[in-house]
Amino acid sequence: MRTHGMSGPYMGQELPIDDANVSFPCLRVLAGGLLTTIQDLGRAGYQHLGIPPSGALDPVSLQAANALVGNPPGAAALEIAYLGPTLAVEAGSVRVALAGGAAPIEISAADGTTRHEENLRSFCLRRGDRLRIGSLAQAAVLYLAAEGGFDISPVLGSASTYIRGAFGGLGGRALGAGDRVPLARAFASQRGDYRLDGLDLSLPKRIRVIAGPQCDYFSEGTVSRFFSGEYRVAPGSDRMGMRLEGPRLEHLRGADITSDGVATGSIQVPGDGAPIVLLADRQTTGGYPKIATVISADLPALGRLPIGAKLSFAPVTMEVAESARRALYEDMRNLFARVVPLDKPGDVVDRLFDCNLISGVTDARRPVA
């Protein structure tokens, strides 16, 4: 029998999820997809205990999905990697939104009809509806936020799933068939649905980095080859680290160092010379030289890169990195300003008038006077 934890009066208890008479609103998992986990903005402040921050690989898309359903920016959502899940609604209604990689979004309604929805806009589902998310294109991750959020008990201040540690999220693991993800609301609000305009989720070719703490473990020629070369995201990449295929990097003084602290975005070079970019579920210390560190402003774009994507690295100064971080934070603060209501009947005509694209409207069915 599978179980899940709940907050409120059930905090700390384990409840059966295979009971046909489920008394809490939830999304029931019919198929888990390739890797679907619950993630928020991460678990800060515990690296001294060997606990990584975890959290969304692409926090920009996470915050965009939350903005569309009116949630706080850091509310937990479903992080969907490569192939999406199929979910059944076991609530009166729920408003959801998806942001990130493009994927087919198909709703099979309880009345037998089928419709398709789009990324970067909210929509409502009713009890008995089934939501199927297909294969992602052009990006590695996609986020599904539910209005009001998911009713998941935090662990060390975060609902994020850390699979290697087996905690957070829903039992510390990826979602699987038969799971029920509890919703904080039993019904969607009466507000309308919204779309998000002007959000750039394109994949960059060059990722900005600053020099790593062991950059001197590599010759000038090797460092130059690192910055001039093109890499490809290799199979075997996961939430812990992005493995790269491309120019091999030789060490001047061997591949082993005394283990020291690492950061998300650290680029380690092990003995085989193939760089590894450390991601959200990384270890907190490492014993390989670090040639560079991805700047924090480029980490969301890095997290979108799927296996097979090509990339290269561009060196920048700390001042540029700090300026880029401030710009990203400002952009995220203004995210809600780009959330606008979906067009209702008649709104399109009004907008065309406003833009001086039409001078009038005639109903062809109305008899001529």
TIMARTOR-278274 format. One record per residue (C-alpha): residue number from 0; residue in one letter; x negated, y, z. Coordinates in steps of 0.25 Angstrom, whole numbers, m for minus. Each point is the difference from the previous one (the first is absolute). Layout:
N
+-----+----+-------+-------+-------+
!   i ! aa !     u !     v !     w !
+-----+----+-------+-------+-------+
! NUM !  A !     X !     Y !     Z !
...
+-----+----+-------+-------+-------+
This chain:
369
+-----+----+-------+-------+-------+
!   i ! aa !     u !     v !     w !
+-----+----+-------+-------+-------+
!   0 !  M !     0 !     0 !     0 !
!   1 !  R !    m6 !    14 !    m4 !
!   2 !  T !     1 !    11 !    10 !
!   3 !  H !    m1 !    15 !     0 !
!   4 !  G !    m2 !    11 !    10 !
!   5 !  M !     9 !    11 !     2 !
!   6 !  S !     0 !    13 !     8 !
!   7 !  G !    10 !     6 !     9 !
!   8 !  P !     6 !   m10 !    10 !
!   9 !  Y !    m6 !   m11 !    m8 !
!  10 !  M !   m15 !     5 !     2 !
!  11 !  G !    m9 !   m11 !     3 !
!  12 !  Q !     9 !   m11 !    m4 !
!  13 !  E !     0 !    m9 !   m11 !
!  14 !  L !    14 !    m2 !    m8 !
!  15 !  P !     3 !   m11 !    m9 !
!  16 !  I !     2 !     4 !   m14 !
!  17 !  D !     7 !   m12 !    m6 !
!  18 !  D !    13 !     2 !     7 !
!  19 !  A !    11 !     2 !   m10 !
!  20 !  N !     7 !    10 !    10 !
!  21 !  V !   m11 !    10 !    m1 !
!  22 !  S !     5 !    12 !     9 !
!  23 !  F !   m10 !    11 !    m4 !
!  24 !  P !    m1 !     7 !   m14 !
!  25 !  C !   m12 !    m5 !    m8 !
!  26 !  L !    m6 !    m3 !   m14 !
!  27 !  R !     0 !   m15 !    m1 !
!  28 !  V !   m12 !    m5 !    m8 !
!  29 !  L !     3 !   m10 !   m11 !
!  30 !  A !   m14 !     1 !    m7 !
!  31 !  G !   m11 !     6 !     7 !
!  32 !  G !    m8 !     4 !   m13 !
!  33 !  L !   m15 !    m1 !    m1 !
!  34 !  L !    m4 !     8 !    13 !
!  35 !  T !    11 !     9 !     7 !
!  36 !  T !    m3 !     5 !    13 !
!  37 !  I !     5 !    11 !    10 !
!  38 !  Q !    m9 !    12 !     0 !
!  39 !  D !     0 !    14 !     5 !
!  40 !  L !   m11 !    11 !     1 !
!  41 !  G !    m9 !    m9 !     8 !
!  42 !  R !    m5 !    m4 !    14 !
!  43 !  A !   m10 !    11 !     4 !
!  44 !  G !    m9 !     0 !    13 !
!  45 !  Y !    m3 !   m15 !     2 !
!  46 !  Q !   m12 !    m2 !    m9 !
!  47 !  H !    m9 !     0 !    13 !
!  48 !  L !     8 !   m13 !     3 !
!  49 !  G !    m3 !    m6 !   m14 !
!  50 !  I !    14 !     3 !    m5 !
!  51 !  P !     1 !     6 !   m14 !
!  52 !  P !    10 !    11 !    m3 !
!  53 !  S !     7 !    m8 !   m10 !
!  54 !  G !    12 !     8 !    m6 !
!  55 !  A !     4 !     3 !   m14 !
!  56 !  L !   m10 !    m1 !   m11 !
!  57 !  D !     7 !    12 !    m7 !
!  58 !  P !     5 !     9 !    10 !
!  59 !  V !     4 !    10 !   m10 !
!  60 !  S !    10 !   m10 !    m6 !
!  61 !  L !     5 !    m4 !    14 !
!  62 !  Q !     3 !    15 !     4 !
!  63 !  A !     7 !     2 !   m14 !
!  64 !  A !     9 !   m12 !     3 !
!  65 !  N !     3 !     5 !    14 !
!  66 !  A !     3 !    14 !    m5 !
!  67 !  L !    10 !    m5 !   m10 !
!  68 !  V !     9 !    m6 !    11 !
!  69 !  G !    m2 !    11 !    10 !
!  70 !  N !   m10 !    m8 !    10 !
!  71 !  P !   m12 !     6 !     7 !
!  72 !  P !   m12 !    m1 !    m9 !
!  73 !  G !    m7 !   m12 !     8 !
!  74 !  A !    12 !    m9 !     2 !
!  75 !  A !    m3 !   m14 !    m3 !
!  76 !  A !     4 !    m6 !   m14 !
!  77 !  L !    m2 !   m12 !    m8 !
!  78 !  E !   m13 !     0 !    m7 !
!  79 !  I !     1 !    m9 !   m13 !
!  80 !  A !   m12 !    m5 !    m7 !
!  81 !  Y !     0 !    m4 !   m15 !
!  82 !  L !    13 !    m8 !     1 !
!  83 !  G !    12 !     4 !     7 !
!  84 !  P !    10 !    m7 !     9 !
!  85 !  T !    15 !    m3 !    m1 !
!  86 !  L !     8 !     5 !    11 !
!  87 !  A !    15 !    m1 !     4 !
!  88 !  V !     7 !    11 !     8 !
!  89 !  E !     6 !    m5 !    13 !
!  90 !  A !     5 !    14 !     5 !
!  91 !  G !    12 !     8 !    m3 !
!  92 !  S !    m9 !     8 !   m10 !
!  93 !  V !   m14 !     5 !    m1 !
!  94 !  R !    m7 !    11 !    m8 !
!  95 !  V !   m13 !    m3 !    m5 !
!  96 !  A !   m11 !     6 !    m9 !
!  97 !  L !   m13 !    m5 !    m6 !
!  98 !  A !   m12 !     7 !    m4 !
!  99 !  G !   m14 !    m5 !    m6 !
! 100 !  G !    m2 !    m9 !   m11 !
! 101 !  A !    10 !    m2 !   m11 !
! 102 !  A !     9 !   m13 !     1 !
! 103 !  P !    13 !    m5 !    m5 !
! 104 !  I !    11 !     3 !    11 !
! 105 !  E !    12 !    m8 !    m1 !
! 106 !  I !    12 !     0 !     8 !
! 107 !  S !    10 !   m12 !     0 !
! 108 !  A !    13 !     5 !     7 !
! 109 !  A !     9 !    m8 !     8 !
! 110 !  D !    11 !     2 !   m11 !
! 111 !  G !    m9 !    m7 !   m10 !
! 112 !  T !    m4 !    13 !    m8 !
! 113 !  T !   m15 !     3 !    m2 !
! 114 !  R !    m7 !    13 !    m1 !
! 115 !  H !   m14 !     5 !    m1 !
! 116 !  E !    m6 !    12 !     8 !
! 117 !  E !   m12 !     9 !    m1 !
! 118 !  N !   m13 !     3 !     8 !
! 119 !  L !     0 !    13 !     8 !
! 120 !  R !    15 !     1 !     2 !
! 121 !  S !     9 !    m5 !    11 !
! 122 !  F !    12 !    m9 !    m1 !
! 123 !  C !    10 !    m7 !     8 !
! 124 !  L !     2 !   m15 !     2 !
! 125 !  R !    12 !    m7 !     6 !
! 126 !  R !     2 !   m12 !     8 !
! 127 !  G !    m2 !   m12 !    m9 !
! 128 !  D !    m9 !     7 !   m10 !
! 129 !  R !   m13 !    m6 !    m4 !
! 130 !  L !   m12 !     8 !    m4 !
! 131 !  R !   m11 !    m6 !    m9 !
! 132 !  I !   m13 !     7 !    m2 !
! 133 !  G !    m8 !    m6 !   m12 !
! 134 !  S !   m15 !     1 !    m3 !
! 135 !  L !    m7 !    13 !     2 !
! 136 !  A !    m6 !     7 !   m12 !
! 137 !  Q !   m12 !    10 !     0 !
! 138 !  A !    m2 !     0 !    16 !
! 139 !  A !    m2 !   m10 !    11 !
! 140 !  V !    10 !     4 !    10 !
! 141 !  L !    15 !     5 !     1 !
! 142 !  Y !     7 !     5 !    13 !
! 143 !  L !    15 !    m3 !     3 !
! 144 !  A !     5 !    10 !    11 !
! 145 !  A !    14 !    m2 !     7 !
! 146 !  E !     8 !    12 !     5 !
! 147 !  G !    m2 !     0 !    15 !
! 148 !  G !   m12 !    m9 !    m1 !
! 149 !  F !    m2 !   m15 !     5 !
! 150 !  D !     2 !    m4 !    14 !
! 151 !  I !   m14 !    m5 !     3 !
! 152 !  S !    m6 !     0 !    13 !
! 153 !  P !   m14 !     7 !    m1 !
! 154 !  V !   m13 !    m7 !     4 !
! 155 !  L !   m10 !    10 !     6 !
! 156 !  G !     8 !    12 !    m6 !
! 157 !  S !     2 !    m6 !   m14 !
! 158 !  A !    10 !    m9 !    m7 !
! 159 !  S !   m11 !    m3 !   m11 !
! 160 !  T !    m3 !   m15 !    m2 !
! 161 !  Y !   m14 !    m5 !     2 !
! 162 !  I !     0 !   m14 !    m6 !
! 163 !  R !   m14 !    m4 !     5 !
! 164 !  G !     4 !     4 !    14 !
! 165 !  A !    14 !    m6 !    m1 !
! 166 !  F !     7 !    12 !     6 !
! 167 !  G !     8 !    12 !    m4 !
! 168 !  G !    12 !     0 !   m10 !
! 169 !  L !     8 !   m13 !     0 !
! 170 !  G !    m8 !   m10 !     8 !
! 171 !  G !   m13 !     5 !    m5 !
! 172 !  R !     1 !    m6 !   m14 !
! 173 !  A !     6 !     2 !   m14 !
! 174 !  L !    15 !    m1 !    m2 !
! 175 !  G !     5 !   m14 !    m5 !
! 176 !  A !    13 !    m6 !    m4 !
! 177 !  G !    10 !     0 !    12 !
! 178 !  D !    m6 !    12 !     7 !
! 179 !  R !    10 !    11 !     4 !
! 180 !  V !    m6 !    14 !     1 !
! 181 !  P !     8 !     8 !    10 !
! 182 !  L !     6 !    13 !    m4 !
! 183 !  A !     1 !    12 !    10 !
! 184 !  R !    14 !     4 !    m7 !
! 185 !  A !    12 !    m9 !    m2 !
! 186 !  F !     5 !    10 !   m11 !
! 187 !  A !    m6 !    10 !    m9 !
! 188 !  S !     3 !    15 !     2 !
! 189 !  Q !    10 !     8 !    m8 !
! 190 !  R !   m11 !     8 !    m6 !
! 191 !  G !    m2 !     0 !   m15 !
! 192 !  D !   m12 !    m7 !    m7 !
! 193 !  Y !   m13 !     7 !    m4 !
! 194 !  R !   m11 !    m1 !   m10 !
! 195 !  L !   m15 !     5 !     2 !
! 196 !  D !    m5 !     9 !   m11 !
! 197 !  G !   m15 !     3 !    m3 !
! 198 !  L !    m7 !   m11 !     8 !
! 199 !  D !   m13 !    m4 !    m7 !
! 200 !  L !    m3 !   m15 !     2 !
! 201 !  S !    m9 !    m2 !   m12 !
! 202 !  L !   m12 !    m8 !     2 !
! 203 !  P !   m13 !     8 !     0 !
! 204 !  K !   m12 !    m5 !    m8 !
! 205 !  R !   m11 !     6 !     9 !
! 206 !  I !     1 !    m2 !    15 !
! 207 !  R !    m7 !    11 !     8 !
! 208 !  V !   m10 !    m4 !    11 !
! 209 !  I !   m10 !     6 !     9 !
! 210 !  A !   m14 !    m7 !     3 !
! 211 !  G !     1 !   m12 !     9 !
! 212 !  P !    m8 !    m1 !    13 !
! 213 !  Q !   m10 !   m10 !    m6 !
! 214 !  C !    m1 !     7 !   m14 !
! 215 !  D !   m15 !    m1 !     3 !
! 216 !  Y !     0 !   m15 !    m1 !
! 217 !  F !     1 !     2 !   m15 !
! 218 !  S !    m9 !     6 !   m10 !
! 219 !  E !     3 !    12 !    m8 !
! 220 !  G !     2 !    m8 !   m12 !
! 221 !  T !    10 !   m10 !     7 !
! 222 !  V !     8 !    12 !     5 !
! 223 !  S !     0 !     6 !   m14 !
! 224 !  R !     5 !   m13 !    m6 !
! 225 !  F !    11 !    m1 !    11 !
! 226 !  F !     5 !    14 !    m4 !
! 227 !  S !    m2 !    m1 !   m15 !
! 228 !  G !     6 !   m15 !    m1 !
! 229 !  E !    14 !    m4 !    m2 !
! 230 !  Y !     6 !   m10 !    10 !
! 231 !  R !    13 !    m9 !    m1 !
! 232 !  V !     8 !    m5 !    12 !
! 233 !  A !    m3 !   m14 !     1 !
! 234 !  P !     9 !   m12 !     4 !
! 235 !  G !    m2 !    m3 !    15 !
! 236 !  S !     4 !    14 !     4 !
! 237 !  D !    10 !     2 !    11 !
! 238 !  R !     4 !     9 !    11 !
! 239 !  M !   m13 !    m2 !     7 !
! 240 !  G !    m9 !     4 !   m12 !
! 241 !  M !    m1 !     3 !   m15 !
! 242 !  R !   m10 !    m8 !    m7 !
! 243 !  L !    m7 !     6 !   m12 !
! 244 !  E !    m6 !    m6 !   m12 !
! 245 !  G !   m10 !     8 !    m8 !
! 246 !  P !   m15 !     5 !     1 !
! 247 !  R !    m7 !    m8 !    11 !
! 248 !  L !    m7 !     8 !    11 !
! 249 !  E !   m14 !    m4 !     5 !
! 250 !  H !    m4 !     3 !    14 !
! 251 !  L !   m13 !     6 !     4 !
! 252 !  R !    m1 !    m6 !    14 !
! 253 !  G !     9 !   m12 !     0 !
! 254 !  A !    15 !    m1 !     1 !
! 255 !  D !     1 !    m2 !    15 !
! 256 !  I !     1 !    12 !    10 !
! 257 !  T !     3 !     0 !    15 !
! 258 !  S !    15 !     0 !     0 !
! 259 !  D !     6 !    14 !     1 !
! 260 !  G !    14 !     7 !    m1 !
! 261 !  V !     7 !     0 !   m13 !
! 262 !  A !    11 !     9 !    m5 !
! 263 !  T !    11 !    m2 !   m10 !
! 264 !  G !    m6 !     3 !   m14 !
! 265 !  S !   m14 !    m5 !     4 !
! 266 !  I !    m7 !    m6 !   m12 !
! 267 !  Q !    m8 !   m12 !     5 !
! 268 !  V !   m11 !    m7 !    m8 !
! 269 !  P !    m2 !   m14 !     4 !
! 270 !  G !   m11 !    m9 !    m4 !
! 271 !  D !     5 !    m3 !   m14 !
! 272 !  G !     0 !    14 !    m4 !
! 273 !  A !    15 !     1 !    m3 !
! 274 !  P !     7 !    12 !     8 !
! 275 !  I !    12 !    m2 !     9 !
! 276 !  V !     9 !    12 !     3 !
! 277 !  L !     5 !    m2 !    14 !
! 278 !  L !    15 !     2 !     1 !
! 279 !  A !    11 !     1 !    11 !
! 280 !  D !    m2 !   m13 !     7 !
! 281 !  R !   m15 !     0 !    m1 !
! 282 !  Q !    m9 !    m4 !    12 !
! 283 !  T !    m4 !    11 !     9 !
! 284 !  T !   m15 !    m3 !    m1 !
! 285 !  G !    m9 !    m5 !   m11 !
! 286 !  G !   m14 !    m5 !    m2 !
! 287 !  Y !    m2 !     4 !   m15 !
! 288 !  P !    m6 !    13 !    m5 !
! 289 !  K !    11 !    10 !    m4 !
! 290 !  I !    m4 !     8 !   m13 !
! 291 !  A !    12 !    10 !     1 !
! 292 !  T !    13 !     3 !     6 !
! 293 !  V !    13 !     3 !    m8 !
! 294 !  I !     5 !    13 !     5 !
! 295 !  S !    14 !     0 !     8 !
! 296 !  A !     7 !     8 !   m11 !
! 297 !  D !    m2 !   m11 !   m10 !
! 298 !  L !     3 !   m12 !     8 !
! 299 !  P !    15 !     0 !    m4 !
! 300 !  A !    m4 !    m1 !   m14 !
! 301 !  L !   m10 !   m10 !     2 !
! 302 !  G !    10 !    m9 !     7 !
! 303 !  R !     9 !     1 !   m12 !
! 304 !  L !   m11 !    m7 !    m9 !
! 305 !  P !     4 !   m14 !    m4 !
! 306 !  I !    m9 !   m12 !    m3 !
! 307 !  G !    m6 !     3 !   m14 !
! 308 !  A !     0 !    15 !     1 !
! 309 !  K !   m12 !     7 !    m4 !
! 310 !  L !    m6 !    11 !     8 !
! 311 !  S !   m13 !     8 !     2 !
! 312 !  F !    m5 !     9 !    12 !
! 313 !  A !    m4 !    15 !     0 !
! 314 !  P !    m8 !     6 !    11 !
! 315 !  V !     5 !    12 !     7 !
! 316 !  T !    m4 !     8 !    12 !
! 317 !  M !     6 !     0 !    14 !
! 318 !  E !     6 !    14 !    m2 !
! 319 !  V !     7 !    m5 !   m13 !
! 320 !  A !     5 !   m13 !     8 !
! 321 !  E !     5 !     9 !    11 !
! 322 !  S !     7 !    10 !   m10 !
! 323 !  A !     6 !   m12 !    m7 !
! 324 !  R !     6 !    m6 !    13 !
! 325 !  R !     6 !    13 !     4 !
! 326 !  A !     7 !     1 !   m14 !
! 327 !  L !     5 !   m14 !     1 !
! 328 !  Y !     6 !     3 !    14 !
! 329 !  E !     6 !    13 !    m5 !
! 330 !  D !     6 !    m8 !   m12 !
! 331 !  M !     6 !   m10 !    10 !
! 332 !  R !     6 !    11 !     8 !
! 333 !  N !     7 !     6 !   m12 !
! 334 !  L !     5 !   m14 !    m4 !
! 335 !  F !    15 !     3 !     5 !
! 336 !  A !     0 !    12 !    m9 !
! 337 !  R !    m1 !    m9 !   m12 !
! 338 !  V !    12 !    m8 !     4 !
! 339 !  V !    13 !     4 !    m8 !
! 340 !  P !    14 !    m5 !    m1 !
! 341 !  L !     3 !   m10 !   m11 !
! 342 !  D !     9 !     7 !   m11 !
! 343 !  K !    14 !    m2 !     3 !
! 344 !  P !    11 !     1 !   m12 !
! 345 !  G !     0 !    14 !    m5 !
! 346 !  D !   m14 !     4 !     6 !
! 347 !  V !    m7 !    m3 !   m13 !
! 348 !  V !     9 !    10 !    m8 !
! 349 !  D !    m3 !    11 !    11 !
! 350 !  R !   m15 !    m3 !    m1 !
! 351 !  L !     0 !     1 !   m15 !
! 352 !  F !     7 !    14 !     2 !
! 353 !  D !   m10 !     4 !    10 !
! 354 !  C !   m11 !    m3 !   m10 !
! 355 !  N !     7 !     7 !   m12 !
! 356 !  L !     0 !   m13 !    m7 !
! 357 !  I !    15 !     1 !    m4 !
! 358 !  S !    10 !    11 !    m1 !
! 359 !  G !    13 !    m8 !     2 !
! 360 !  V !     7 !   m13 !     1 !
! 361 !  T !    12 !    m5 !    m8 !
! 362 !  D !     8 !   m12 !     3 !
! 363 !  A !     3 !    m8 !   m13 !
! 364 !  R !    12 !    m7 !     5 !
! 365 !  R !     7 !    13 !     4 !
! 366 !  P !    10 !     4 !   m11 !
! 367 !  V !    m3 !    13 !    m7 !
! 368 !  A !     9 !    12 !     4 !
+-----+----+-------+-------+-------+
